[in-house]
Amino acid sequence: MSVRAPRLLLLDNYDSFTFNLVQSFQKQGAAVEVVRNDALTAPEAIERGADGIVISPGPGVPERSGISVALARAACEARVPLLGVCLGHQALAVALGGRLVHAPELVHGKARPVRHDGSGVLRGLPSPFPAGRYHSWCVDPGSLPDVLEATAWAPDGTIMALRHRTAPAEGIQFHPESVLTPVGGRLLGNFLSVCAQRRFVTRSV
């Protein structure tokens, strides 16, 4: 019996990197449905029944990015695997009570080292590793709610990844699809493994 590839719903925040992110997942066998951030509601997105949800990068801030914040919250509540990338990472933090601040360093298209604790989607990756960053906002460490934990950091202490303590939801501030992030494919593969595991458990119940 063939095993169906994980099916993802990717929320597009009208970003030029979205197609690259889609291609990166497709190269690993995932089926990806792309929807714009104003094309449906968060409950409708959950009802699509995807094995995992990805919230894309995008311009601006999460609160002005369609259903990004609402979908991050809904995915956590429904326990659907979630990966937030850049703005999507920020949306996860905001959805659960975190705040954004201006990043100490404005970085657009620059590789910077990221050290991490090896958990979640960062499992098996070297620490530190170079990662492509494109952002001017970041999550305020002092605003993190108890339900979220930081799992990766830049040299200046900027949070580079977050993980929900009980739900399968994670956010990464850097871009895994960028050529500036050599381990990006492995990270996305780790997320697909989480999605595949959830599908197996769901079908077995």
Backbone as JSON, one array per atom type, in Angstrom:
{
  "sequence": "MSVRAPRLLLLDNYDSFTFNLVQSFQKQGAAVEVVRNDALTAPEAIERGADGIVISPGPGVPERSGISVALARAACEARVPLLGVCLGHQALAVALGGRLVHAPELVHGKARPVRHDGSGVLRGLPSPFPAGRYHSWCVDPGSLPDVLEATAWAPDGTIMALRHRTAPAEGIQFHPESVLTPVGGRLLGNFLSVCAQRRFVTRSV",
  "N": [[0.84, -1.19, 0.0], [0.59, 2.17, -0.91], [1.82, 5.12, 0.68], [0.16, 8.03, 1.42], [1.28, 11.27, 0.64], [1.94, 13.95, 2.95], [-0.59, 16.42, 3.27], [-0.75, 19.8, 2.83], [-2.0, 22.98, 3.93], [-1.33, 26.1, 2.86], [-1.09, 29.32, 3.93], [-1.09, 32.2, 2.19], [0.48, 35.2, 2.5], [0.47, 37.24, 0.6], [3.09, 37.29, -0.46], [6.33, 37.43, -1.96], [7.97, 35.28, -1.53], [6.43, 33.07, -1.24], [5.97, 31.16, -3.33], [8.47, 29.93, -3.55], [8.6, 28.68, -1.09], [6.47, 26.88, -1.3], [7.44, 25.27, -3.41], [9.64, 24.13, -2.12], [8.45, 22.45, -0.24], [7.02, 20.77, -1.97], [9.07, 19.46, -3.3], [9.74, 17.59, -1.47], [7.71, 15.88, -1.58], [5.22, 16.67, -0.61], [1.76, 17.59, -0.85], [0.45, 20.65, -1.68], [-1.86, 23.09, -0.87], [-2.57, 26.32, -1.73], [-3.78, 29.24, -0.27], [-5.06, 32.54, -0.23], [-4.63, 35.1, 2.27], [-6.98, 36.43, 2.77], [-9.04, 35.02, 1.73], [-10.68, 33.19, 2.94], [-12.17, 32.11, 6.09], [-10.72, 31.54, 9.37], [-11.91, 29.23, 10.69], [-12.93, 27.95, 8.38], [-10.57, 27.34, 7.07], [-9.43, 25.46, 8.81], [-11.34, 23.48, 8.54], [-10.76, 22.46, 6.08], [-9.24, 20.26, 6.44], [-6.5, 19.66, 6.28], [-3.28, 18.04, 6.68], [-1.36, 19.55, 7.84], [-0.62, 22.99, 8.59], [0.68, 25.9, 7.13], [1.85, 29.13, 7.69], [2.67, 31.78, 5.78], [5.59, 33.9, 5.06], [5.47, 37.54, 4.88], [4.66, 40.98, 4.05], [4.56, 43.78, 6.36], [2.68, 43.58, 9.45], [1.44, 40.94, 11.63], [-1.22, 41.41, 12.57], [-2.4, 42.83, 10.56], [-2.62, 41.15, 8.46], [-4.67, 39.58, 7.09], [-6.22, 36.53, 7.94], [-4.16, 35.55, 9.48], [-3.34, 35.69, 12.27], [-5.68, 34.74, 13.54], [-5.85, 32.19, 12.39], [-3.52, 30.96, 13.3], [-4.12, 30.78, 16.02], [-6.42, 29.17, 15.91], [-5.4, 26.79, 14.8], [-3.74, 25.9, 16.85], [-5.66, 25.41, 18.82], [-7.14, 23.4, 17.59], [-5.23, 21.52, 17.37], [-3.81, 21.02, 15.06], [-0.94, 20.43, 13.17], [1.28, 23.14, 12.91], [3.25, 25.46, 11.14], [4.8, 28.46, 11.33], [6.24, 30.9, 9.32], [8.57, 33.44, 9.4], [6.72, 36.2, 9.13], [4.6, 34.55, 9.76], [5.56, 33.18, 11.97], [5.66, 35.3, 13.77], [2.93, 35.79, 13.89], [2.01, 33.54, 15.28], [3.07, 34.03, 17.83], [1.77, 36.47, 18.49], [-0.89, 35.63, 18.41], [-1.15, 34.18, 20.72], [-0.71, 35.92, 22.75], [1.72, 37.28, 22.76], [4.03, 40.0, 21.99], [5.26, 42.26, 19.45], [8.4, 43.79, 18.63], [10.64, 46.29, 17.33], [13.31, 44.9, 15.5], [16.66, 44.45, 16.75], [18.56, 44.64, 14.77], [18.21, 45.56, 11.44], [17.5, 43.33, 9.02], [17.72, 42.1, 5.82], [17.77, 39.73, 3.52], [20.13, 38.58, 4.45], [22.55, 36.32, 5.77], [22.67, 34.88, 8.93], [24.04, 33.51, 11.96], [22.31, 30.93, 13.73], [21.55, 29.65, 16.81], [20.34, 26.82, 18.63], [18.03, 24.67, 20.49], [17.64, 22.11, 19.6], [15.11, 20.95, 19.48], [11.82, 19.89, 18.3], [11.08, 21.08, 15.04], [13.68, 21.67, 14.65], [15.18, 19.52, 15.19], [18.0, 17.44, 14.98], [19.52, 19.2, 13.5], [22.53, 21.08, 12.89], [24.09, 23.13, 15.4], [25.54, 26.19, 15.93], [23.69, 27.18, 12.91], [23.8, 28.69, 9.63], [21.35, 31.08, 8.63], [18.89, 32.47, 6.47], [17.72, 35.71, 6.77], [15.03, 38.03, 6.78], [13.72, 40.55, 7.92], [12.23, 43.14, 9.95], [10.89, 43.31, 12.27], [10.49, 41.62, 15.44], [9.84, 39.04, 17.88], [9.06, 40.06, 21.13], [10.99, 39.04, 23.76], [10.3, 39.3, 26.46], [7.58, 39.26, 26.44], [6.59, 36.76, 25.99], [4.1, 34.31, 26.27], [3.29, 31.84, 28.79], [2.7, 29.46, 27.52], [4.24, 29.29, 25.28], [7.58, 28.6, 24.19], [10.89, 29.77, 23.67], [13.07, 28.51, 21.21], [15.23, 28.9, 19.59], [17.89, 31.2, 18.79], [19.33, 34.35, 17.76], [22.69, 35.72, 17.6], [22.49, 38.16, 19.0], [20.49, 37.7, 20.76], [17.93, 37.84, 19.76], [14.82, 36.25, 19.25], [14.64, 33.37, 17.36], [13.16, 31.13, 16.89], [10.12, 29.55, 17.92], [8.15, 27.46, 20.07], [5.16, 25.75, 20.75], [4.1, 24.6, 23.9], [2.37, 22.44, 24.31], [0.78, 21.97, 22.05], [1.13, 20.99, 18.55], [2.69, 23.2, 17.31], [4.82, 25.51, 15.76], [7.14, 28.21, 15.22], [9.29, 29.96, 13.0], [11.65, 32.49, 12.64], [13.38, 32.98, 10.57], [14.05, 32.23, 7.04], [13.4, 29.18, 5.71], [13.3, 28.31, 3.09], [15.13, 29.75, 1.7], [18.21, 30.15, -0.13], [20.14, 30.93, 1.53], [19.86, 29.51, 3.79], [21.11, 26.68, 4.43], [20.28, 24.31, 5.73], [17.61, 24.3, 5.49], [15.86, 22.6, 4.02], [15.95, 20.21, 5.46], [14.81, 21.02, 7.85], [12.17, 21.62, 7.02], [11.48, 19.07, 6.26], [11.4, 17.82, 8.75], [9.11, 19.03, 9.79], [7.18, 18.01, 8.03], [7.27, 15.36, 8.79], [6.08, 15.46, 11.29], [3.51, 16.18, 10.49], [2.78, 13.91, 9.0], [2.79, 11.98, 10.98], [0.67, 12.85, 12.6], [-1.45, 12.46, 10.81], [-1.44, 9.68, 10.58], [-2.05, 8.9, 13.22], [-4.57, 10.1, 13.49], [-6.07, 8.72, 11.57], [-6.0, 6.23, 12.66], [-7.53, 6.27, 14.9]],
  "CA": [[0.0, 0.0, 0.0], [1.35, 3.41, -0.95], [1.52, 6.06, 1.75], [-0.14, 9.34, 0.87], [2.13, 12.35, 1.12], [1.21, 14.92, 3.77], [-1.3, 17.47, 2.55], [-0.6, 21.06, 3.56], [-2.67, 24.22, 3.55], [-0.37, 27.19, 3.05], [-1.71, 30.63, 3.9], [-0.22, 33.13, 1.47], [0.36, 36.59, 2.92], [0.82, 38.09, -0.54], [4.54, 37.45, -0.35], [7.09, 36.93, -3.11], [8.67, 34.05, -1.17], [5.48, 31.97, -1.08], [6.16, 30.11, -4.33], [9.68, 29.19, -3.19], [8.26, 27.82, 0.04], [5.65, 25.81, -1.85], [8.33, 24.37, -4.13], [10.49, 23.41, -1.16], [7.63, 21.36, 0.3], [6.69, 19.84, -3.04], [10.26, 18.65, -3.59], [9.77, 16.51, -0.49], [6.54, 15.03, -1.8], [3.98, 17.18, -0.02], [0.75, 18.24, -1.67], [0.26, 21.96, -1.05], [-2.95, 23.96, -1.32], [-2.26, 27.7, -1.37], [-4.94, 30.13, -0.17], [-4.71, 33.9, 0.18], [-4.99, 35.34, 3.67], [-8.3, 37.04, 2.87], [-9.94, 34.24, 0.88], [-11.53, 32.34, 3.77], [-12.04, 32.35, 7.52], [-9.89, 30.54, 10.06], [-12.63, 27.95, 10.8], [-12.99, 27.32, 7.07], [-9.25, 26.79, 6.79], [-9.3, 24.24, 9.61], [-12.27, 22.48, 7.99], [-10.18, 21.85, 4.87], [-8.74, 18.95, 6.85], [-5.1, 19.44, 5.92], [-2.45, 17.39, 7.69], [-0.57, 20.59, 8.47], [-0.88, 24.35, 8.12], [1.85, 26.77, 7.07], [1.55, 30.55, 7.51], [3.83, 32.25, 5.02], [6.11, 35.25, 5.3], [4.69, 38.58, 4.24], [4.97, 42.35, 4.47], [3.74, 44.33, 7.44], [2.59, 42.92, 10.75], [0.41, 39.89, 11.61], [-2.59, 41.91, 12.79], [-2.91, 43.38, 9.3], [-2.35, 40.12, 7.45], [-5.81, 38.69, 6.94], [-6.57, 35.62, 9.04], [-2.94, 34.92, 10.0], [-3.39, 35.53, 13.73], [-6.81, 33.87, 13.87], [-5.55, 30.82, 11.97], [-2.52, 30.42, 14.23], [-4.84, 30.43, 17.25], [-7.32, 28.05, 15.62], [-4.6, 25.58, 14.6], [-3.32, 25.45, 18.18], [-6.83, 24.87, 19.51], [-7.53, 22.16, 16.92], [-4.06, 20.66, 17.43], [-3.32, 20.74, 13.71], [0.45, 20.89, 13.07], [1.4, 24.49, 12.35], [4.57, 26.07, 11.01], [4.77, 29.86, 10.93], [7.53, 31.33, 8.77], [8.78, 34.88, 9.44], [5.5, 36.82, 9.63], [3.8, 33.48, 10.35], [6.15, 32.99, 13.3], [5.19, 36.41, 14.58], [1.49, 35.6, 14.07], [1.84, 32.56, 16.35], [3.33, 34.7, 19.1], [0.7, 37.45, 18.74], [-2.13, 34.89, 18.63], [-1.18, 33.62, 22.07], [-0.49, 36.97, 23.73], [3.03, 37.92, 22.65], [4.1, 41.3, 21.33], [6.39, 42.47, 18.55], [9.2, 45.0, 18.78], [11.59, 46.44, 16.23], [14.49, 44.06, 15.67], [17.89, 45.21, 17.02], [19.26, 44.82, 13.5], [17.38, 45.42, 10.25], [18.15, 42.34, 8.17], [16.96, 41.7, 4.63], [18.63, 38.99, 2.61], [21.43, 38.35, 5.06], [22.7, 35.08, 6.53], [23.15, 35.09, 10.29], [24.03, 32.24, 12.69], [21.19, 30.62, 14.62], [21.79, 28.54, 17.74], [19.03, 26.29, 19.01], [18.05, 23.6, 21.5], [17.48, 20.81, 18.97], [13.77, 20.4, 19.64], [10.83, 20.12, 17.25], [11.54, 21.1, 13.65], [15.13, 21.89, 14.66], [15.81, 18.25, 15.57], [19.02, 16.9, 14.1], [20.24, 20.24, 12.77], [23.71, 21.58, 13.61], [23.9, 24.39, 16.12], [24.64, 27.02, 15.13], [23.67, 27.06, 11.46], [23.47, 29.97, 8.99], [19.96, 31.16, 8.19], [18.54, 33.69, 5.76], [16.77, 36.54, 7.51], [14.4, 39.13, 6.04], [12.69, 41.09, 8.82], [12.52, 44.33, 10.76], [10.2, 43.09, 13.54], [10.78, 40.35, 16.09], [9.02, 38.8, 19.07], [9.61, 40.57, 22.38], [11.17, 37.91, 24.67], [9.62, 39.53, 27.73], [6.13, 39.14, 26.29], [6.21, 35.39, 25.67], [3.19, 33.66, 27.21], [3.83, 30.59, 29.35], [2.44, 28.34, 26.63], [5.27, 29.28, 24.24], [8.97, 28.64, 24.62], [11.87, 30.06, 22.63], [13.91, 27.34, 20.94], [16.41, 29.29, 18.8], [18.25, 32.6, 19.04], [20.41, 35.0, 17.04], [23.75, 36.1, 18.54], [22.1, 39.29, 19.85], [19.39, 37.28, 21.63], [16.64, 37.86, 19.07], [14.21, 34.93, 19.14], [14.61, 32.87, 15.99], [12.16, 30.06, 16.77], [9.22, 29.35, 19.05], [7.44, 26.19, 20.07], [4.06, 25.62, 21.71], [4.47, 23.55, 24.87], [1.47, 21.28, 24.29], [0.23, 21.77, 20.7], [2.19, 20.84, 17.53], [2.8, 24.48, 16.61], [6.14, 26.12, 15.86], [7.39, 29.34, 14.35], [10.69, 30.27, 12.75], [11.77, 33.86, 12.16], [14.18, 32.96, 9.35], [13.43, 31.64, 5.85], [14.0, 27.88, 5.39], [13.34, 28.1, 1.64], [16.19, 30.58, 1.13], [19.52, 29.53, -0.34], [20.98, 31.36, 2.66], [19.6, 28.57, 4.89], [21.45, 25.37, 3.85], [19.59, 23.2, 6.39], [16.17, 24.56, 5.41], [15.13, 21.43, 3.56], [15.85, 19.25, 6.57], [13.84, 21.57, 8.79], [10.84, 21.4, 6.46], [11.24, 17.63, 6.34], [11.0, 17.53, 10.13], [7.71, 19.43, 9.93], [6.36, 17.05, 7.29], [7.21, 14.14, 9.6], [5.05, 15.72, 12.31], [2.21, 16.13, 9.8], [2.51, 12.52, 8.64], [2.49, 11.27, 12.22], [-0.68, 13.22, 13.0], [-2.39, 11.81, 9.91], [-1.49, 8.26, 10.93], [-2.77, 8.78, 14.49], [-5.97, 10.46, 13.25], [-6.72, 7.65, 10.81], [-6.0, 5.02, 13.47], [-8.49, 6.41, 16.0]],
  "C": [[0.88, 1.25, 0.0], [0.89, 4.33, 0.17], [1.31, 7.43, 1.14], [0.77, 10.4, 1.47], [1.31, 13.3, 1.97], [0.59, 16.01, 2.9], [-1.29, 18.73, 3.39], [-1.55, 22.12, 3.03], [-1.71, 25.34, 3.87], [-1.09, 28.52, 2.88], [-0.72, 31.63, 3.32], [-0.51, 34.57, 1.92], [0.83, 37.55, 1.84], [2.32, 38.37, -0.56], [5.25, 36.81, -1.54], [7.82, 35.63, -2.81], [7.74, 32.84, -1.13], [5.75, 30.84, -2.05], [7.41, 29.28, -4.02], [9.41, 28.23, -2.05], [7.42, 26.63, -0.42], [6.53, 24.79, -2.57], [9.19, 23.53, -3.2], [9.73, 22.24, -0.54], [7.33, 20.32, -0.77], [7.86, 18.94, -3.4], [10.37, 17.47, -2.64], [8.49, 15.68, -0.53], [5.24, 15.52, -1.23], [3.05, 17.74, -1.08], [0.38, 19.54, -0.97], [-0.89, 22.71, -1.7], [-2.64, 25.37, -0.82], [-3.54, 28.53, -1.37], [-4.47, 31.5, 0.3], [-5.26, 34.18, 1.58], [-6.34, 36.01, 3.87], [-9.36, 36.27, 2.09], [-10.91, 33.36, 1.66], [-11.34, 32.71, 5.23], [-11.15, 31.29, 8.15], [-10.63, 29.22, 10.25], [-12.72, 27.22, 9.46], [-11.65, 26.69, 6.7], [-9.03, 25.49, 7.55], [-10.15, 23.12, 9.02], [-11.76, 21.86, 6.69], [-9.55, 20.5, 5.17], [-7.32, 18.65, 6.45], [-4.34, 18.74, 7.05], [-1.58, 18.39, 8.43], [-0.88, 21.93, 7.84], [0.42, 25.14, 8.18], [1.37, 28.2, 6.87], [2.81, 31.2, 6.95], [4.42, 33.55, 5.56], [5.2, 36.27, 4.64], [5.11, 39.96, 4.73], [4.12, 42.78, 5.65], [3.79, 43.52, 8.71], [1.42, 41.94, 10.74], [-1.01, 40.41, 11.73], [-3.22, 42.48, 11.53], [-2.71, 42.42, 8.14], [-3.47, 39.1, 7.4], [-6.07, 37.84, 8.17], [-5.34, 35.02, 9.72], [-3.0, 34.67, 11.5], [-4.5, 34.57, 14.13], [-6.52, 32.42, 13.51], [-4.51, 30.19, 12.88], [-3.2, 29.97, 15.52], [-5.72, 29.2, 17.03], [-6.56, 26.74, 15.44], [-4.14, 25.02, 15.94], [-4.49, 24.79, 18.91], [-7.26, 23.53, 18.91], [-6.41, 21.13, 16.92], [-3.66, 20.15, 16.04], [-1.88, 21.24, 13.63], [0.55, 22.21, 12.31], [2.86, 24.89, 12.28], [4.37, 27.5, 10.52], [6.15, 30.29, 10.49], [7.58, 32.86, 8.73], [7.53, 35.58, 9.98], [4.6, 35.77, 10.29], [4.27, 33.13, 11.75], [5.66, 34.08, 14.25], [3.69, 36.29, 14.87], [1.21, 34.6, 15.19], [2.04, 33.22, 17.7], [2.19, 35.66, 19.45], [-0.61, 36.74, 19.08], [-2.28, 34.43, 20.07], [-0.8, 34.64, 23.13], [0.85, 37.66, 23.69], [2.94, 39.25, 21.93], [5.32, 41.36, 20.41], [7.1, 43.77, 18.89], [10.08, 45.11, 17.54], [12.84, 45.61, 16.51], [15.72, 44.94, 15.93], [18.67, 45.54, 15.75], [18.28, 44.62, 12.36], [18.09, 44.48, 9.28], [17.24, 41.93, 7.02], [17.92, 41.04, 3.65], [20.03, 38.77, 3.14], [21.43, 37.03, 5.83], [23.3, 35.4, 7.89], [23.11, 33.75, 11.02], [22.83, 32.13, 13.63], [21.6, 29.45, 15.51], [20.44, 28.1, 18.28], [19.18, 25.12, 19.98], [17.8, 22.21, 20.92], [16.11, 20.19, 19.08], [12.91, 20.65, 18.41], [11.41, 20.08, 15.85], [13.04, 21.32, 13.55], [15.91, 20.61, 14.99], [16.82, 17.8, 14.51], [19.81, 17.92, 13.31], [21.46, 20.69, 13.56], [23.37, 22.88, 14.32], [25.27, 24.99, 16.42], [24.64, 26.62, 13.66], [23.34, 28.42, 10.86], [22.04, 29.96, 8.48], [19.7, 32.5, 7.52], [17.45, 34.46, 6.49], [16.32, 37.73, 6.66], [13.33, 39.75, 6.95], [13.19, 42.32, 9.56], [11.8, 44.28, 12.11], [10.63, 41.76, 14.13], [9.89, 40.23, 17.32], [9.76, 39.3, 20.3], [9.76, 39.41, 23.37], [10.41, 38.07, 25.99], [8.12, 39.37, 27.66], [5.66, 37.71, 26.04], [5.24, 34.83, 26.7], [3.77, 32.33, 27.67], [3.7, 29.42, 28.38], [3.45, 28.24, 25.49], [6.66, 29.29, 24.84], [9.86, 28.96, 23.42], [12.78, 28.86, 22.46], [15.15, 27.66, 20.1], [16.62, 30.8, 18.93], [19.34, 33.06, 18.07], [21.49, 35.37, 18.05], [23.37, 37.26, 19.46], [20.91, 38.96, 20.75], [18.02, 37.32, 20.99], [16.1, 36.44, 18.92], [14.09, 34.53, 17.68], [13.63, 31.71, 15.8], [11.38, 29.95, 18.07], [8.56, 27.99, 18.93], [6.35, 26.21, 21.13], [4.38, 24.45, 22.63], [3.59, 22.32, 24.79], [0.87, 20.99, 22.92], [1.37, 21.67, 19.68], [2.34, 22.1, 16.66], [4.18, 25.08, 16.84], [6.25, 27.29, 14.9], [8.88, 29.55, 14.19], [10.78, 31.65, 12.11], [12.53, 33.93, 10.83], [13.45, 32.23, 8.22], [14.08, 30.31, 5.51], [14.13, 27.63, 3.9], [14.46, 28.87, 0.96], [17.48, 29.8, 0.93], [20.49, 29.92, 0.77], [20.8, 30.46, 3.88], [19.87, 27.16, 4.39], [20.68, 24.2, 4.47], [18.07, 23.35, 6.29], [15.35, 23.36, 4.98], [14.95, 20.39, 4.65], [14.83, 19.72, 7.59], [12.41, 21.34, 8.29], [10.48, 19.92, 6.47], [10.82, 17.21, 7.74], [9.53, 17.9, 10.35], [6.8, 18.45, 9.21], [6.24, 15.73, 8.06], [6.16, 14.28, 10.69], [3.66, 15.62, 11.68], [1.83, 14.69, 9.46], [2.13, 11.71, 9.87], [1.07, 11.59, 12.69], [-1.71, 12.52, 12.12], [-2.55, 10.34, 10.26], [-2.3, 8.05, 12.2], [-4.25, 9.05, 14.29], [-6.72, 9.34, 12.55], [-6.83, 6.37, 11.63], [-7.04, 5.06, 14.58], [-9.86, 5.92, 15.56]]
}
